[in-house]
Each structure stands twice: as structure tokens, then as C-alpha cells.
């Protein structure tokens, strides 16, 4: 449905040679089905697990959707995983195939593949030196897409037989200690989360929504809010260059909905307050007044008198628009998830 609606409009964006470049909805669909056919041609069977090790980028989403469309189960891995972590995931999930992005990430994955001995197919998004040493079929991303294109539609379409009860992915979470716990999520689980999120963002007035993806897609939070929710609302996803580039990427992308974890909001608030403490003049006083009046509007609706309401309206232009511009200028909502948000932090940004 989203592809029919989006067609040749931009869908996924990533930096290439320092400039954001777009993948259209139709282009993504073509690559998903090409990769799906390549996986099937290489013997991927329904229910087979595929480990996915990559930073946030268009190929992550394409691989995830292609694995599911082939009837497989995605096993996302954190890019910070050690070789021992990867080996545990490979052996615990029983993965038969893997997708990896860069040579740096492959440097920790390939030894784990050699030790586990379960992987029959490895697809590398970027060229990987010394990959021929593995006892597995190794294809580059381009080779896999070309293989899938040659298959045309001669292969079956397992996705047409999937139901909400079929397993979509294993999300490994650290839990309280010991080895990560593999959480089995069905297609219905993902759809229920997206439907729940949709009812919330719908109240904001949906238009052309822009998302900036920077939290790990291997976590259920970003997997839902950073990938599947944008698809559900026909939004555009920009992939950040990394958390260290978040400030500049916000100004470039100008997202309309931003999903963060509480810790990042705490850091942002502290940075704003620290910057204000180093400034003299009227600025810090106006900012403090904006927080005070804004907090009262939230906690005590209707408590501002006429003079305060007029002053508060002036503070919208003098203070709040300046803060909003730090997030790109068109934010409808800051979403917090993954852990409890401190009340004072939430009140600060709302005010």
C-alpha cells in the first residue's frame, strides 16, 4: 500500500559522499524483492534465521524486509557486539545466513562465523577482503541483487502465505544479566505496536512526516518507531551519520517526529542549560520565564492571567522558536521510549 501511494517519491535517505541521497519507494520495493529471490535461490527456507549486522542505513531496512518476505526470520545484532557475542547469537538462534555491512563490522563477525560453523550464506553490503576463506557462499550486495533480478518471478512468494502468527524476528536483549535473551516477535506483534503508535501520531495531524533514524535498529523501539511506523504513515526516513553528528543532521533533515531514549533528552536539557549559564544579559531570564509559564500551562491549565498570557505569547517567538530551530524547526513531537522518562525532563521540553 505504501509503495502504491509513494511510488517514485523519496522514502529512504542516506549520506553518500557527504550528500543525502534518496531511495524511492519503488526502488526500495525492487531491491527488497530482488534480495528476497536471491535468498530463496540460495536455499533459504521458511523459518530460517538470518543474522543482520549493520549500522542504520537503507540496506538495513531492505535486508530486514527481504528476509521476512522470503519467509525467514531476521536476527538483528548490535554493531557493538564482540566476536563472542556474535558467536552466541549465531549458535543460539541457529542462523543459516548473515548480512553484514562494513569490513570493520565483518572483522568481528567473520571469526564468529568460522567458529560457529552454521552459516551457509554471507551477504556483504560493502566489499569484504578475505571473505573467500569462509566455508560459506559469499555474495556482495550487488551480486545478490543481480542474482535476484535474474530469477524474475520464477520462485514462489512465501510472504503471500504469512500470517500474523508467523515469527518476524528475534530481538536479543541484555535483560538483567548473563547472556542476551532472544525475544520472539511475530508479524502480529510488530503490527500491534505500529497500530498503537499510529493512533498516537495520528492526533498530531499526519502529513508528510520526516523521521531521523539514529537509535540502534537492532532494538525493538527503533525497529518499530524508526522503521515500521514511517512505512505505515508513508513517511520518509533519513539515516543519521551517527550520534556524534546528531546536532548537524537535525538541522539538515528537519524531522517532524523524533524518537529518543530518555538519556538523550536528559543530555540535551543539560547542554541547553549549560550553554545558558555561560551567557549574560536578558536571554537566560527570558528562557527561565518561558519554562516557568510553560510549566504552569501544562500543570495548571487556565492559571495564567492576561498579562502572563501576552508575555507567554511573546516568549513563543523570543525563546521557544529558537529552541525549536535546534531540532530543525518543524518538530511536531518529541517521542520518548525504551525506559521511563523523568517527569521534570518531559515537563522542561513541553514547557
N, C-alpha and C positions, 0 to 999 in steps of 0.2 A: 504494500500500500504506500509506504513511504517513498519507494523508488518511483512509482507511478506519479506521485504528487511532486517529487523533487526533480525527477528526470535529469536534465543537464545542468541543474543548479548546483552550486558548491555544497559539499557535505563534510568531507574531512580535509583539514588543513595542517600542513607541517612545514617547518623551515627547511628549505633546500638552498644551499649557497647563500644563506643569510636572508632569504626572502620567503615569506609564506606562500606556498603553492597549494592549489585546491585539487582534490579528487571529487568528481561529481558523483551524484547518487548512482547514475547509470554505470559509470566507470567502476565504482566500488562493487556494484552488483556483478558486473562481468568478471572481476577478479575473484570474487567470492565463489562463483560457480566454476571458474577455471581451476581454482585451487581445490574445490570440492571434488572435481573429476580427477584431478591428479592424485589426491589421497585415495580415492576409490581404485584408480588404476594401479596404485602401489599396494593394494590389498587391505586397506583399512576396512574393517568390518564394523557393523553396528555395535555400539557399546565399547569400542576400543578407545583407550585413553591416549591423549596427545599432550605432552608437556609443552608449555608455551613460555619461553624466556625472552622477554623483550621490554625495552622501555616504552613509554606511551608514544605511539606513532600509528599512522594509518594501517600499517601491516598487522598491528596487534588486533585491531577490530576485524580486519579482513580474515585473518587466520582463525580467530575465535568463531566467527560466523560460518566460515567454510568447514571447520571441524564439526560444528553442530549440524550443518546442512548435509554432511556426509554420514550423519548418524553417530558420530563419535562423541567423546566427552572431553572437554577442554580441562586441562590441569594447569592453571596459571601458577607461575613461580615468581618469587620476588627477585628483582635484579641484584639484591644484596646477598643472595644465598651463596654459601660456600660450596665447594665440591661435595663435602659430606652431606650438606642439606639437599643438594640435587640428587645425590645417590639415594638418600632416604625417600624422597618423593618418587623417584623412578621405581624403586622396589615396592614401596607401599601402595602406589596407585596401579602398578602393573602396566605402565605406559609402554606402548609399542612404537610410538613415533614421537618426534620432538621438532619444535620450531624454535630457532634462536636468531637473534638479530645481528649483533656485532661480534667481531673477533674477541674483543675484551670479555664479553659475557660468555662466549663459547670457551674461553680459556678455563673457566671453572666448570662448565657443563660437560665438555668432551671427556675429561678424565673420569667423571661420574658415569658417563655412558659406557666407557670402556670397562669400568669396574662392575657396573650392574649387569651388563650383557643382555639387556632386554629390548633395546631399541633396534628396530629394523630399518627405520627411515629417519633421516635428519634433513630438514629444510633450513637453509641459511639465508636470511634476508639480505645480508651483505656477504661478499665473497669471504670464504674461510680457508686460510692456508693450512696445509697438512691434514685436511679432512679425509683424504684417501686412506689414512692409517686406521680408520674405524672399520669394524666388521659390520657395516651397515650401508645401505644405499644413501648417498649424499647428493642432494639436489640444491642448486641455488634457487632463490625466489623466482628469477626469470625462467629458469629451466622448468620449474614446477608449473608455472603459469602456461608456458609453451606446451608442456605435456598435456595439461588440461584442455587447452584450446584444440589440440589435435584429436581429442576424444569426442569432440562435438557433444551430442546428447545421446550417444550410444549406451552410456552407462545409466543404471537406474537412479532415481531421485529419492534417497531414503527420507529426506525431510518431509515429503508428502505423507509419509506414514507415521510421523512423530505425533505424540500426544502430550498433553500437559504433564502426564505421569512419567514421561521419559526423562532420564538424567541428562542435564545440560553440562554441568561442570562439577569439579571437586575444588572447593576453596579451602586451602590449608591455612589454619590459623594457629598462632602460638599457644592459645589457651592460657592456663595458669602455670605451666611448666612441662618439662620433658619434651618429647618430640611433637611437632605440629599435628593437630587433629585435622583429618580430612573430612570436611563438611560436604555432604552430598546434596546438591541443589538440583531440583527438577526444572523443566521448562515452566511448569506452573508456578514454582517458587519465584522465578525471575519475573514472570508476567504479573504475579500478585504484587510484588514490590513496585514494579513500574506503574501499575494501575493505582496503587496507593499514592505514589509520588505525583502522578498525573493530576489526581483530584486536588492536590495542594497547589501545584504551579498553575493549574487552570484558573484559580482565583486571582492570579496576578494579571490575567488578560493575555492570552497567548498570541504572539505574533511571530516575527522572525527571530527565534531565540538563538543566542550565541553562547556556547559553553567553552570554557577553558579547562582542558583536562591536564592535571599535573599530579594528582594523588595516584598511588600505585593501582593499576588496573587489576592486579592480582588480588586485591581486597574487594570484598562484596560491595562495599559502599561506592567506590568509584566505578566498579563494574556496572552497577545499577544506574547511578546518577550521572556518571560521566560518559556512559556508552549507550545503554538501552533506553533511558529516558529521552535523550536527544533524538534517538530514532523514532520514538513514539510521538514526539511533537514535531517531527520533521525539522529539527534544529541543525545547526552547524557546530562541528566540534573542531576546535583549534587545540593542537597538542603543544604544551609548553616545552621550552627547551630544557627545563629543569627548575627546581625550586629556587636556585640561585638567580635565575632570570625572571622570576615571577613578577617582580615590580615592573620591569620593562615590557614583558609580554602582556600584562594587564592593560598598559597604555596602548599597545599595538592592536590587541584583539578587541578591547572594549566589550567584554562579555555582558550579557543581560542577566544571566543566572550564574552564581558562583558557589560551588560546593567546597567546603573546607572541613578540616577537623578542628576541634576546639583549641588545640595548642597553637595553631597558626593564627587564630583570631586573638589569642592572648598576646602572641608576639607582635602582631600588628598594632594592637592597642598600646603596648608598651613603647613601641617605636614612635608612634604618634605623640604620646605624652612626653617622651624623652626629647623629641625634636622641639616641642612647645616649650619645655623647661629651659631650653637654651636661647629662646627668643625673648626679647624685651617688648615694650610697647603695649598696645591695646590687644594684639592678637590673642595671647593666652587667656585674657579676661573674657573676650568675646566667646572663645571656644568653651570655657568653663560655663558661661551663661547658657550656651546652646545645649550643653549636656544637662544642665540643671532644669531648664524649661522643657527640653525634650523628654527627660525622665518623668517629670510631673505629668506631661500629656499622656504618657504610657500608663503610669501607675494611678493617676488621679484624673481621669478624663473630665474635661469641663472646669478644671480648677484655675485656669489662667484668666486673669481679668483682662479688660480691653487693652490696657497699655501693654501688658505682657504678651498678649496675642499679636499686637502690632510689632513689638520688638522681636518676637519669635519669628514672624514672617520676614523681617529684615535679616535675621540670623540665617535663614534659609540661603540667602544669596551671599552673605558675608562669610559664612563658615561652612554650612553643610554642602553647598555646591563644590567648595574647594576640596572637601574630604571625598566627596563622590567622584571627583575627577581623578583621584588617586587610583580608583578602581576602573577607570576608563570612561566614566561619565554617564553610562546608561544602565547601570545595575538596577534590576527590579527587586532582587532578593539575594541576601547572603544566607546560604544554607549551611547549617552545622550538623554534623553526624559522626558516627563512629565511636563516640564517647559522650558523656554528659557535658553540656556547655555551662560554664559558670554563669549564674544569673547576672552578676554585675557586668560581665563582658558582653552578654547579649543585650542588656539594657543600654550599655555605652554606645554600641553601634546603632541600635534602634533610635536612640535619642539624637 
